Amino acid sequence: MGVDRFMNMADTISSPARTHFAIVPNDQADLAVTPKAIWCQADGTIVVRDHLGVDLPYAMKVGQILPLRAARILATGTSGTFYGLA
């Protein structure tokens, strides 16, 4: 791996993501990592539960970013492909 000139910088909510992961929707389990945002890889609807337990669906297009720190992505009602940016 090359030199990361920013590795000693603080990781804040406004800094770029350091990791990414495929989101596997699950009605029963929260995400293992809270993302800074969610990237839409394939058009669809994502049903997101926030940290207050509120569920809302978002219709998303390829390349769209949802700037929400989601707690859970529900399988029921979710279609498309999404990645977490953390």
Helices and strands as residue ranges (DSSP letters): E 20-22, E 37-42, E 44-49, E 55-60, E 65-66, E 72-74, E 81-85
